[in-house]
Amino acid sequence: MALHIAVDVVRESKQSLTSQIQRFIRKEIAEGILHPGTRLPSSRRLADDLGVSRSVVVEAFGQLVAEGYLEAVRGAGTRVVEHLDAAAAVGPVVPALLDQGPDAHVPGVRWDLRPGGRNFSAFPRREWLSCYQRVLNRADATDHGYPPLAGEAGLRSELAHCLGRLRGVRTGADQVMVVGGFAQTLALVCAVLAQEGVEALGIEDPGHPGQRQFVRDSGLRPVPLPVDAEGIDVDALVASGVRAVLITPAHQFPTGVKLSAQRREALARWARETGGWVIEDDYDGGLWYEQGGIRPLAFQREAPDRVVYAGTASKTLAPGLRLGWIAAPRPLLDQLLRVRARQDLGTDTLTQLAFAELLRGGLFDRHLRRLNARGRDRREALEEAVRRHLPGARVIGRAAGLHAYVRLPRHTDEAAVVAGALARSVLVRGGAAFHARPHAAAPALVVGHAHLPCSGITEAVREIAEVVRGR
C-alpha cells in the first residue's frame, strides 16, 4: 500500500527543504498527529509527492532517526518511534552544536559511523579518578566557592604551557579563559562580534551544519565560503566583505584537509589589512596519526592579535566534561569576560582543578599518546577497508581526529548509499549534509571511526560496499 503524508514545504522560504520537512514532522509528532509506531512513506515516495530530490528526504529522515524521532527498521520502513513522548518533543532533541545525537541509541543500528566525541572507551578513568581524589583531599573553602570567571589560575597556567608545548600557541595564562566547551566559545564570540557591529560570520563550506544554525541563532548571518584541497578559499573570503571568519585549519571539518602555507599567509594578511577576526577551532585537539602536524594560526607572528584560538577536551577526554578554552588578545578577552558575566558564574571548579592535575603530572601527555596509537590503527583499518571493498573511493585529508572523509566514485548516488547502509544496520552521514549547497557536492561519506573496533570498521565498510554494488 502506498503511504502518504501531507508535508507542507515552501520553495521560496529561506529555510532549506530538508529543514522544512524535519520541522514539519517534529511538529506533527509533538502535537500528537503522527502517533508512535506510525509508518511513513518511503523516501522515494515522499520525494515524488513533494517534487523534490530523494536526497532531500533521505537527509531529513536520517536526521530525525539520529535525533530519536524516527526509527528505520529493516524490511519495515521508517516509523515514528514507539517510546517517544510527544509532549517532550516540542523542541529539538539534541542541541545544534552536537552531531545530531551522537550519544543517543538508534534502534536497529549495529555500526554507528557518525562523527563526534564518542571515544568513551578510551577515557582515562583511573588517572582521572586519581587526579580528582588528590584535588578533593587538598581542596579548601575557596575551592568550593564560585570559580573565577576566567577559570582557575592553576588550569589557565597549565593550559598556556600545554598549548605552547603541544600545539605551538603563543599565549600566556592572562590570555586564557576556561569555558564550557566550544559551544560557549562560539556564543561568547558571536555576542562580542555583534557588539562590535559585525553582522556576518564567514564559515567553511562544507562545514558543521549545526554551527551554521548556531551562528544564525546567535544573531549573525553565516556566509558559506568554499573549501578545496588547500583549505578555505581566502579570495572568496576577501570578496565576501565579512569582518570575521570561523575556520578549522589544522584538520578541516569534515574534509580533513589542512590549510596550505600560502592560504595561511593570505589569511593572516587579510586579518592584518582589514582588521578582521579569525576564530580558530582546533577541532581535533592534537589527535595526529601521521608525521608532521600543523601549527595553529595563533602560532603565526604575522597576525597574532587578530586570532581567537579555541580548543576543547571533548575529543581527547569526553564532551560530557564540558571543558574548553579560549586564547585571545587581552582586550578581546576582557570583552568576552564582560559578556560571560551576564550569562553564568564560571566553569565547575573541581573539574578544572582535576584537569590541571592531569596536565601538570604528564598524565595527559601519556593519554594523548595512547589515543594517537589507537586512532592510527583505526584510520589504517578504514583506509585498508576502503581500498579493498570500495574500488574507486578514497579517503582524503590528513590522518587525524575522530573522523575521515571518504570520496565516493563520481556518479554514485550518495543518498541511496546512506539509506541502503541504514537498512543494513550501518548509520553513516553523507557528505551533502555538511554542504550549504548539498546538490552541488561530490558524493562522499563522513565516517566517524575512532570509537569502533578495527573489525567493526571493516565490517561496516563491507556493508556499505554491498549497497554501492547494488546487492
C-alpha positions in Angstrom: 0.0 0.0 0.0 1.4 3.4 -1.0 1.6 5.6 2.1 1.1 9.4 2.1 1.8 12.2 4.5 0.7 15.8 3.8 4.0 17.7 4.3 3.9 21.5 3.8 7.0 22.9 2.1 7.6 26.4 0.7 10.2 26.6 -2.0 10.6 30.4 -1.6 11.4 30.0 2.1 14.9 30.9 3.3 14.8 27.6 5.2 16.1 24.6 3.3 13.6 22.0 2.1 15.3 19.4 4.3 14.9 21.6 7.3 11.2 22.2 6.5 10.5 18.5 6.2 12.2 17.9 9.6 10.4 20.7 11.3 7.0 19.6 9.9 7.5 16.0 11.1 8.7 17.1 14.5 5.7 19.4 14.9 3.3 16.6 13.8 4.8 14.2 16.4 4.7 16.9 19.1 1.0 17.7 18.5 0.1 14.0 18.5 -0.9 13.9 14.9 1.8 11.4 14.0 1.4 8.7 16.6 4.1 6.3 17.9 4.6 3.4 15.5 3.1 5.3 12.6 4.8 4.2 9.3 5.9 6.9 7.0 6.1 6.8 3.2 9.4 5.7 1.7 11.9 8.4 0.9 11.3 7.9 -2.8 7.5 8.1 -2.5 7.7 11.3 -0.4 10.2 12.9 -2.7 7.8 12.2 -5.6 4.9 13.6 -3.7 6.7 16.8 -2.9 8.5 17.1 -6.2 12.0 17.2 -4.6 15.2 15.3 -4.9 15.2 12.0 -3.0 18.4 13.1 -1.2 16.4 15.9 0.5 14.0 13.4 2.1 16.8 10.9 2.9 18.7 13.6 4.7 15.6 14.7 6.6 14.7 11.2 7.6 18.3 10.4 8.6 18.4 13.5 10.9 15.2 12.6 12.5 16.3 9.0 13.0 19.5 10.2 14.7 17.6 12.6 16.9 15.4 9.8 18.1 12.1 10.8 16.5 12.0 8.1 13.8 13.4 4.6 13.5 14.3 2.7 10.4 13.6 -1.0 10.7 14.9 -3.3 8.1 12.1 -4.6 6.0 9.5 -2.5 7.8 10.3 1.0 6.6 10.6 4.2 8.6 8.3 4.7 11.6 7.7 7.1 14.5 9.5 5.5 17.4 7.2 3.6 19.7 8.6 5.0 23.0 8.6 8.7 22.1 6.8 11.0 24.5 5.1 13.5 22.2 4.8 16.1 25.0 8.6 16.1 25.3 9.1 16.5 21.5 8.3 20.2 21.2 11.9 21.2 20.8 15.0 19.7 19.3 16.0 16.5 20.9 19.7 17.5 20.7 21.5 20.8 20.7 22.5 22.2 17.4 26.3 22.0 18.0 26.2 18.3 18.8 26.4 15.8 15.9 22.7 15.1 15.7 22.6 12.9 18.8 25.9 11.1 18.9 25.1 9.6 22.3 21.6 8.6 21.5 20.9 5.0 20.8 19.4 4.5 17.3 17.3 1.3 17.1 18.4 -1.3 14.6 21.9 0.1 14.1 24.9 -2.0 14.7 27.6 0.2 13.4 27.3 3.9 14.1 29.7 5.8 11.9 28.6 9.3 12.8 31.4 11.7 13.6 31.6 13.2 17.1 33.1 12.9 20.6 32.1 9.2 21.2 35.6 7.9 22.2 34.3 6.9 25.7 36.1 3.6 25.9 39.4 5.4 25.8 38.6 7.7 28.7 41.5 7.5 31.3 39.3 6.5 34.2 42.0 5.5 36.6 44.1 8.6 36.0 41.1 11.0 36.2 39.9 9.4 39.4 43.4 9.7 40.9 43.6 13.4 40.0 40.1 14.2 41.2 40.8 12.5 44.6 44.0 14.4 45.1 42.2 17.7 44.3 39.4 16.8 46.8 41.8 15.8 49.5 43.6 19.2 49.4 40.6 21.4 48.5 39.9 24.3 50.9 36.9 26.5 51.3 37.8 28.7 48.4 37.8 25.7 46.1 34.2 25.0 46.9 33.1 28.6 46.2 32.3 30.3 43.0 35.1 29.9 40.5 37.0 32.8 38.9 35.1 33.9 35.8 38.2 33.4 33.5 38.9 30.0 35.1 41.1 28.6 37.9 44.6 30.2 37.8 46.3 26.8 38.0 44.5 25.5 35.0 45.0 28.6 33.0 48.7 28.4 33.6 48.9 24.7 32.7 46.8 25.3 29.6 49.2 28.1 28.5 52.2 25.8 28.9 50.4 22.9 27.3 49.2 24.9 24.3 52.7 26.2 23.7 54.4 22.8 24.1 51.9 20.6 22.3 50.3 23.0 19.8 52.7 25.9 19.4 50.2 28.6 20.5 51.9 31.8 21.7 49.9 32.8 24.8 50.1 33.4 28.5 47.9 32.5 31.4 46.4 36.0 31.4 45.2 35.5 27.8 43.4 32.2 28.5 39.8 31.7 29.6 38.2 28.3 30.6 34.8 27.8 29.1 32.1 25.1 28.9 33.1 23.7 25.5 33.2 25.1 22.0 29.5 25.9 22.1 30.1 28.5 24.8 33.1 29.9 22.9 31.1 30.4 19.8 28.2 32.0 21.8 30.6 34.5 23.5 32.5 35.4 20.4 29.3 35.9 18.4 28.0 38.2 21.1 31.2 40.3 21.2 31.3 40.5 17.4 27.7 41.7 17.4 28.6 44.4 19.9 31.4 45.5 17.5 28.9 45.9 14.7 29.8 42.7 12.9 26.7 41.3 11.2 28.0 38.3 9.3 30.5 35.5 10.0 32.3 33.6 7.3 32.1 29.8 7.8 33.6 26.9 5.9 31.6 25.1 3.2 31.4 22.2 3.7 31.4 22.6 7.4 29.4 21.8 10.6 25.7 22.2 9.8 24.9 22.7 13.5 27.4 25.6 13.7 25.7 27.3 10.7 22.4 27.2 12.6 24.1 28.2 15.9 25.6 31.3 14.3 22.3 32.2 12.8 20.5 31.8 16.1 23.2 34.0 17.8 22.1 36.9 15.6 24.8 36.8 12.9 24.4 35.9 9.3 26.5 32.8 8.3 28.3 33.3 5.0 29.5 30.0 3.5 33.0 30.1 1.9 34.2 27.3 -0.3 36.9 24.8 0.9 39.1 23.0 -1.6 42.3 20.8 -1.3 44.2 23.8 0.2 41.5 24.7 2.8 39.3 27.7 2.9 39.3 30.0 -0.2 40.8 33.2 1.0 40.0 35.0 -2.2 36.3 34.2 -1.6 36.7 35.5 2.0 38.1 38.8 0.7 35.3 39.1 -1.9 32.6 38.4 0.7 33.3 41.5 2.7 32.8 39.8 6.1 34.9 41.0 9.0 35.2 37.7 10.8 35.7 34.0 9.8 35.4 30.7 11.7 37.8 28.0 10.4 39.2 24.6 11.3 42.6 25.0 9.6 44.6 22.1 11.1 42.1 19.3 10.1 39.2 20.8 8.3 35.8 19.5 9.3 34.6 17.4 7.6 37.0 17.1 4.6 40.2 16.7 6.8 42.3 18.9 4.5 44.8 21.3 6.1 45.1 25.0 5.3 48.1 25.4 2.9 51.0 27.6 3.7 50.0 30.1 1.0 46.4 30.3 2.3 47.7 30.7 5.9 49.8 33.7 4.8 46.9 35.1 2.8 44.5 34.7 5.7 47.0 36.5 8.1 47.4 39.3 5.5 43.6 39.6 5.3 43.2 39.9 9.1 46.1 42.3 9.4 45.0 44.6 6.5 41.2 44.6 7.2 41.3 44.3 11.0 39.3 41.1 10.5 39.0 38.4 13.2 39.9 34.7 12.7 38.2 32.3 15.1 40.3 29.2 15.0 38.6 26.0 16.1 41.3 23.5 16.9 38.7 20.8 16.3 40.7 17.6 16.9 42.9 18.9 19.7 46.2 17.2 18.8 45.0 13.8 17.6 47.5 13.2 14.8 48.2 9.9 13.2 51.0 10.9 10.7 54.3 12.7 10.9 54.3 16.5 10.8 51.4 18.1 12.5 50.3 21.7 11.6 50.8 24.7 13.9 47.7 26.7 14.7 47.2 30.1 13.1 47.7 31.5 16.6 51.3 30.4 16.3 52.0 32.9 13.4 53.8 36.1 14.2 52.1 37.9 11.3 48.7 38.4 12.9 48.7 37.0 16.5 46.5 39.8 17.7 43.7 39.0 15.2 43.3 35.3 16.1 40.9 33.8 18.7 42.1 30.3 19.4 39.6 27.8 20.8 40.1 24.2 21.9 38.2 21.6 24.0 38.7 18.3 25.8 35.7 16.9 24.0 37.7 14.7 21.6 40.7 13.9 23.8 38.7 13.2 27.0 34.9 13.4 26.9 32.3 16.0 25.7 30.4 15.5 29.0 33.1 17.2 31.0 32.2 20.5 29.2 35.8 21.7 29.2 37.0 24.2 26.7 39.4 27.1 26.5 39.9 30.3 24.6 43.3 32.0 24.0 42.7 35.6 22.8 44.4 39.0 22.8 43.8 40.6 26.2 41.5 43.4 25.0 39.2 40.9 23.3 39.4 38.6 26.3 38.2 41.3 28.5 35.1 41.8 26.3 34.4 38.1 26.3 34.6 38.1 30.1 32.1 41.0 30.3 29.7 39.1 28.1 30.1 36.0 30.1 29.5 37.8 33.4 25.9 38.3 32.2 25.4 34.6 31.3 26.9 32.3 34.0 29.2 32.2 37.0 32.1 30.1 35.6 33.1 26.5 35.0 33.0 23.8 37.6 36.0 24.3 39.9 36.8 20.7 40.9 36.7 19.6 37.3 39.1 22.4 36.3 41.5 21.5 39.2 41.4 17.8 38.2 42.2 18.6 34.6 45.1 20.9 35.7 46.4 18.0 37.8 46.2 15.7 34.7 48.2 18.2 32.7 50.7 19.0 35.4 51.7 15.4 36.1 52.3 14.4 32.5 49.3 12.0 32.6 47.5 13.9 29.8 50.5 13.5 27.5 50.6 9.8 28.2 46.9 9.6 27.5 47.3 11.5 24.2 50.0 9.1 23.1 47.7 6.2 23.7 44.9 7.9 21.9 47.0 8.6 18.9 48.2 5.0 18.7 44.7 3.7 18.9 43.4 6.3 16.4 46.2 5.4 13.9 45.2 1.7 14.0 41.6 2.6 13.2 42.5 5.1 10.5 44.6 2.4 8.8 41.8 -0.1 9.1 39.5 2.3 7.4 41.9 3.1 4.6 42.5 -0.6 4.0 38.8 -1.4 4.1 38.0 1.3 1.6 40.9 0.1 -0.7 39.7 -3.5 -0.6 35.9 -3.1 -0.7 35.2 0.3 -2.3 37.2 0.5 -5.5 37.1 4.0 -6.9 36.5 5.5 -3.5 39.3 7.1 -1.5 40.0 8.6 2.0 41.1 12.2 1.6 42.6 14.7 4.0 45.1 14.3 6.9 45.2 11.2 9.0 43.9 12.9 12.2 41.0 13.2 14.6 38.0 11.0 15.1 36.6 11.1 11.5 37.6 10.7 7.9 36.1 12.0 4.6 35.6 9.2 2.0 35.1 10.5 -1.5 32.9 8.1 -3.5 33.1 7.5 -7.2 31.8 10.4 -9.2 28.4 9.0 -10.3 27.5 7.3 -7.0 24.0 8.1 -5.6 25.1 9.3 -2.2 21.6 9.4 -0.8 20.9 5.9 -1.9 24.1 4.7 -0.3 23.2 6.4 3.0 19.7 4.9 3.0 20.9 1.5 1.9 23.6 1.4 4.6 21.0 2.2 7.3 18.9 -0.7 6.0 21.9 -2.9 6.6 22.3 -1.5 10.2 25.1 1.0 9.4 24.4 4.6 10.2 26.7 7.0 8.3 26.5 10.6 7.2 26.6 11.6 3.6 28.9 14.5 2.6 26.0 16.5 1.2 24.6 17.0 4.7 27.6 19.2 5.5 27.4 21.4 2.4 25.5 24.7 2.2 24.6 23.7 -1.3 24.2 19.9 -0.9 23.1 19.2 -4.5 26.4 20.6 -5.9 28.5 18.4 -3.6 30.5 15.5 -5.0 29.3 12.2 -3.4 31.1 11.4 -0.2 30.7 9.8 3.3 31.8 11.4 6.6 32.9 8.4 8.7 33.5 8.5 12.4 35.9 5.7 13.1 37.9 6.2 16.3 35.3 4.8 18.7 34.9 1.5 16.8 37.0 -1.8 16.9 39.1 -2.3 13.7 37.0 -5.3 12.8 33.8 -3.2 13.1 35.2 -0.6 10.7 36.0 -3.3 8.2 32.5 -4.9 8.5 30.7 -1.5 8.2 32.6 -0.6 5.1 31.9 -4.1 3.6 28.2 -3.5 4.2 28.4 -0.1 2.5 30.2 -1.7 -0.4 27.3 -4.2 -0.8 25.0 -1.2 -1.1 27.2 0.5 -3.7 27.3 -2.7 -5.7 23.5 -2.8 -5.6 23.2 -6.0 -3.7 
